[in-house]
Amino acid sequence: MTINLNHKALITSFFAVLFFFGFTSYQEPKEQQKAKGFRIIHNNDGTDALANMWFNRKANLSRADINRYVDIVADSKVVTTYMMCTGSDFVYYRSKYERTFGDDLNGTLSCNKSTAERDAFKHYYNNFLSLEKEGTDIIDASLTRAKERGMEAFISFRVNDLHFADTASNCRVSYPDFWYNNPQFYTGDPTQGMNSAQALDFTYDEVRQHKLNLIREQLEKYPQIDGYDLDFMRFIVLFKTGDGPAKSHLITSFVKSVRQMVDSVSAVRKKDILLSVRVPITVEGCLEKGIDIREWHRQGLVDFISIGAHWRGETATPIAKFKKDLFQGFKKTIPVYGSIDDGGYQPREFFSEGMYRGMASHILGQGGDGLYLFNFYFENDAKVDYAKALNESGLVNRTRSQRLLTDIGDPTLLAERNKIYCASDGVTNAYGVLQIADLPMACGNGKKSNIGIFVSDAPDSKNLQSRLLFLRTDKKARMDLSVNGKELKPLDSSLAIKYDRIKGLQDGEEVYVFEIPNNTLLKGDNQVTVVSKGGIFIVKRLEIALNYGDVQQHGYF
């Protein structure tokens, strides 16, 4: 059924008051979890499924294949909310406003003689056609299955995706039509990050209206949805550098228009449809990019918020600070979730299982209402060949598994799983997003230099077998190190190899290992103090590994 959003509809009041997150086992029914505001959100970017990467790029994608994608997530028994990306301006369905993803118009759109890239887009489009023959598309099929498996079904819309904004590639089939035909609407500002000079500038009415047309079309097209997610982090470029605060009213008006559309659909369908957003990790950083998140909350424009960094991932999301800054002066609060991306300290230095658990524990321990998992990909039917995946010591795994998803989504299980807490390394500020980080930190001779790190475990649990601190420096260094005023004993550096803490080690860098004794760590904020005993060096990473025992029982690091 097509819904006309131009008529005046009664805007129903909806969305019951969501309670503050409580540690809830996944065995509790998902409906009860959602009523408390607790969510584990899984966002699929669509291309992964459209190329059938989890199943070795099998051709002739079918609804049954998409069901398997969703089932892998659902079988974790913790995911409450399934989000499918729409493709941003390069949509995964037949649209009135944009060309379908991968469609080369019967070979008339070139790809600069790049056979591999052209073939990749053909593979995407052929799989789209295969689904179309079954009367569906990747959005419809995945969200229908999500509903069948008891999850909330959300559309995720990338507000300004820049994957396909590289004018140097000369691959016309990869360029969305509106973007390609309207270079006069580009920011022209290359200072923000990859392809930012070719990002559409939301200063222009035409750009905002084009996005609203797509959003309206998607809201009308998919009757099964429970919500609509505006993903501003993919990519967080809306204006020229420095223009955000002065032009934030334009984005507020944009979000208000989406809110009105969502409410109109809710009224016509007689069901509550939620509006959520994913934004930068600080309130002040949001405003700098043109997102007046406090004003959105004041006007009641969104039902919940997820915060995160762009792609690289943030190992220590400051969710407590965000909630304090956002809700200060307001009586009403809404859920705030922490986003965990698949990046790493450096591009494609994938997070390990222990790091995922540490990031999840950090978010939940700081009062996050749940997790937003971005690009939490599987491969090979989610079957992990641990003989190949583990490091030489057999302690560390960097391949995502269903078991890991269950661990991080169930606070009861998470509490006593092996994990690694990581201080923010200060280099996840892609696209100029403001970070809260003590690192990297220069240490001078005799000077006390402090680094904060949050731990949500009970650090003196009788079940903990060891507590190790790993410190990475830019060069060999002599130092004294203490935690919360208690000096630590250095250990053999071979433990850094055993725990795979030398991953991505650059020329000249060193990793030092320290033992943290009982009654040293605090549940909450901890202060690590470094005193150089000779020369100047830079601390680049700080990690704390909590070992609860056998990795097969308590999880890999």
C-alpha positions, 0 to 999 in steps of 0.5 A: 500500500502506498501512503500519501504523506502530503495530507494532514494526518493526526500525529499520534503520541507514541513511544512509552517512557524508556527506563534506564538500562539494567543488566538483563539476561538475554533469556528475558523476552526481547519485548521486555528488554526493549520496554526498558530501553535496552537494545542490541542493534545490528546494522548491516550495510547491505553490500555485504549481503548483496554480494553474498560475502558471508557465503563466499560470494555465491551468485543468484542471491535468493530470499532464502540466502537473506533469511540465513543472513538474518538468522545468523544474527537472530540465533545469537539470541541477544539482538533486539533490533535489526537495521538494513542500510538502504544504500544512501543515494545509491539505493538497493531498490527501484526508485523514482529518485535514483538509479539502483545500486550497480545498474550500468544501464545495459552496459552504457555506463563505463568503469574506466576499463577497470574490469574488476570494479565493473564485474563487482558492480555487475555481481551486485546488480545481478543479485538485485535482479535475482531478488527482484524475480522473487518479488523482493529486494534486500531491504524487504527480505531482510526486514521481513525475516527480522520481524519473523525472528522477533526483532525490531526492523529498522531502515538505516539511511546514510545521510551523506555516504562518500564511498562513491564520491571519488571523481578520480576513479572515473567509474560512472557506474559507481556514481549516484546520478543526483551526485554526479549530475550536480557538482555545483552542490559539492562542499569543495572542502578537502580538509575533512577527509576522504572525498569530503570535497565532493560531499553534498553540502546541506546548505543547499535546499536541493540537497536536503530535498533530494534526501527527503524525497528518498526518505519519504519513498522508503517510509512509504515502501516498506510497511514492516518497519518499526523504525527509521535510523538517520546515520550521520556518521557514514559520513559525517560531512554536512557543511564546509569546515567551521560552518556547522554551528551557524548552519545547524538550524538547517539540519534541525529543520531537516530532522524535523521534516523526517519526524513529521513523515515518520509520525504521519506513517505511524498515524496511517498504519496505526503503529508506532514507528521510531526515529533514531540517529547515529551521531558523534561521541560528544555533544560539542562535537555534534554541534561542530558538525552541524548537529544541535543534538540538545535542540533535537532532544528539546523538540522531541525529534528523536526516540533514541540516539547512538553515538560513535566514531567514523569506521575506525572505531572508538575503544572508550566511548565517553557515553557517561559524559555524552548523556550528562551533557545532553540531558543537563537541564531536561527532565526527560531522557531517552536511550543512548547507545554506544556504537562499536565499529569494526575498524581498529587502531589503524585501518583494518587492524581488526579488533580482537574478541577481548577488545570487543568485550572490553568496549561493550563493558565500557559502554554498558558500565558507563550507563549506555542503554545498549550497543549499536554494532556497525559492520559486525560481519561474519564469514563462512556461515559464521563458522570460525576455523579456530585452528587458523584464526587463533594467534600462535599462543592460542589466546587471541582471536580476531574473527567475529563469531556468534558466540562473541555476539552472544557474549557482548549482548548479554551483560550476565555472560559478559561480566566474567568473560576474558576482556581487554579494556583500551584507553582511547588512543586519540586517533579515531577522529576521522572527518574532524570528529571531536575526541576525548582522549589522553593519548597519544601522550608525551612523557618527559624526564621526571614528569608525572603524566596521567592517563585515564582508563575505565573498567566496569568489572569488579576488579577484585573478583575472586574469579580473576586469575590475572590483571595485565597492563600493556603500554605501547611507546614510540621508542624504547623507554625507561619509566616508573608506572603506577595505577591509582597511586600503586606502583606496578611491577614490570613483567617479561615483554614476551607476554605482549606476544602471547596476548597479541599486543604487538599487532600493528607494531611500527618501526621503533615502537615497544610494548611493555607489560606490567602486573596489576596486583589485587586491590589496585584497580577500581570499578569505574575510572582509574588513573595510570601515571607514567614517569619517564626515567630518562628522555622523552617518549610518547605513550601511544596505547594503554590496555588492561587485560582481565583474565578469568581463565581458560579461553575456551570457557571464558572467551578468547582475548 
